Amino acid sequence: MKCKRVIFFVSMLFLVSLTDTVLEGVDTGEIDKVRNKGVLDNGDLEIIDNFVADAVEELLQSRDFTSISKARSVILLRKGPTRQSAAAQYSEQFSESAYKHISEAFEEAKRVTPEEQRFKVILNLLILVDGLEYLRLADLGLGWLNDENSVIRYWAVHSVANAGFIKQLNSSEGSNLKLAERIAEKLKGLVESSGPEILGLMAEFAASVEVSEGEDLLLDIADDRISRYADWTVEFELLDGTILKLLDSKIPLGSSSNPAIARRFGQLYSYAIQRYVKGRDFLSATAKEQLASVLVETEQTCIVGRLGEGQSKIKEAIEGDDYESLLEEHNKLLGEATRAGQLPSKLNFDYGKTADGERRISPQSLPEPPVTEAGE
């Protein structure tokens, strides 16, 4: 699948480890002395700036992934001092220098030829931004969100959605929360055009960042997956196991304080179950395996926590290849036309309104699969 190919390619970029490699043309002696100082003066700050400038230029001029990765590692290994007393001074200057010189490098990289080399340089600059985890660099990542290359887009998203970045965004500082809001709004614009690998990054960010725009982003992602299930264009069903767990994490135990989140959980889980049943003669073996994993894991990690330890009917039905029992459990758990399900009753949510304006107590029915041959 396309998703797996992208993830494999991205993973291969890290086969070059962060070794303390000194590259020709990059003087690390002076910067290493500065890192060991307890208090920095203006000369030390200039050394930091010169080091970042030289190392970024080395990355820009390198012509293969190994050399570029080594240039990147030289920078990342020196982004912080060894003496805590100088941490604030050092980090402030390093961050400012990184923004200045990486910004310039991005502009120069746009003019690099051939296209393959341009891709290598821009990609590694984004991986560098990602590794530095400076909030100051957020705009550098955001600037590449709409690039036509999916790997570039992946790392642009990753650079503003990684765990270290989120931790800083969730600090009590108002400016950081404002930045979190802005990033979430930017990511919302990517939902419909993004593949599973990028949607997964955005979903983790949406569920982790402590602003309301994050929750809105998570709802948009869930809606996008629900829509793709409805028209049978969904890919990489394993992603929905993650999305369902993230939705569940936003629902308090007991009655839901946000029925919109619970509604998406119920509808997405329902569509996954219905896809497994209605697609049994349509889906590829891989898709069925992924769906089975999603259904069982969601039951064990989410449903059991809501309804009790005895909840294992979905797992039993799948293991027994019993589609009728699976549908019966779906109806009991999520609802059907004549009765509300256990989960909506427990969490006090519904599935919206019917065409007549009545409260819908059962999830939408998944259309039949299109008339086409199954295949990988």
C-alpha positions, 0 to 999 in steps of 0.5 A: 500500500502507498501508506506503507511505502511512504512509512518505509521510505521515511524510516530508512532515513534514520539508518544513519545514526546520530554519531558525533561526526566532524565534517570537513569545513565545520569547526566544532572545537569552539562550539564545544568549548562554549557548551562547557561554559557556565556563563556566556558572553557576546563572543560566545554567542557569536561562536554559536551563530557562526557554528550554526551558519557553517553547519547548515551551509554544509548540509546545503552543499552535501550531495548524498543522504549520508553526508547530509545526515551527518551534517544534520547530526552535528547540529542536533548533537550541539543544540544544548549546552552541557552546563545547565547554568548557561541553558537559557542563553545558549538555547535562545541564541541557538534557536535564533541562529537556527531560524535565521540560517535554516530560513535562508537555506530553505530559500536557497534549496528552492533553487537547487537542481536537479529536482532529486537533490532539491528534495534531499536538501529540503527533506533534511532541513525539515528533519533538522527542524523536527529534531531541534524542537524549537517553537521559534521554528514552527513557521518553517515547518508550516511553510511546507505543509502544502508541498506536492511531495508527500514525504515533504508534507509528512515531515512538515507536519511532523516538525510541528506535531512531534511529542517534544513540540506538543509538550512545549505548546501545552505550557501555560504561556499564552503565546504557546497556546496561541501557536497551538491554535494556529497550527491546529487551524493550519492542519485542518486544511490538510485533512481531506487531501492527506493520506493515512500516514499524515492523518495519523500524525495530525490525530495524535497532535489533535488529541494531545494539544490542550486547545479547543482547536485540537478537538475540532481537528480530531473531529474533522479527521474522524469525519474524514475517515467516516466519509471514506468508509461510506464511499468505500475508499478508505485505506489502511484501516489500522489507522482507525484503531488509533483514531478510535482510541484517541476519541475514547481518550477524550470522553470522560468516564460515565456520561459524555460531556461532549456528545460530538466526540462520542458520536464520532466514536460510535459511527466510526466503530460501526462503519468498521464493523459493517465494513468487515461484514459487508466486505467479507467477499470484497476486501483484500486479505490485508484489509480484513486482517487490519479491520479484525485487529481494529475491532478486537483491539477497540473492544478490549481497550475502549469498550471493556473500560466502558461496559465491563470486563465481560465484554468480548463478544466481538473478539469471539465472533471474529475468531469464530468467523460468525458474521451474524453474531458480530452484527448482533453484538454491533446492534446491542452495543451501538444501536439499531432502528428499534433500540438504543445501544449500550454505549450511547445509553451509557454515554448519553449520545445519539447519532444526530437527526433523521431526515424527519428531524427525529433523534437518531438512535442507531448509526448510519448504515454502510452502503453495499460495496461497489461492484468490482473485484477484490484485490491487494 
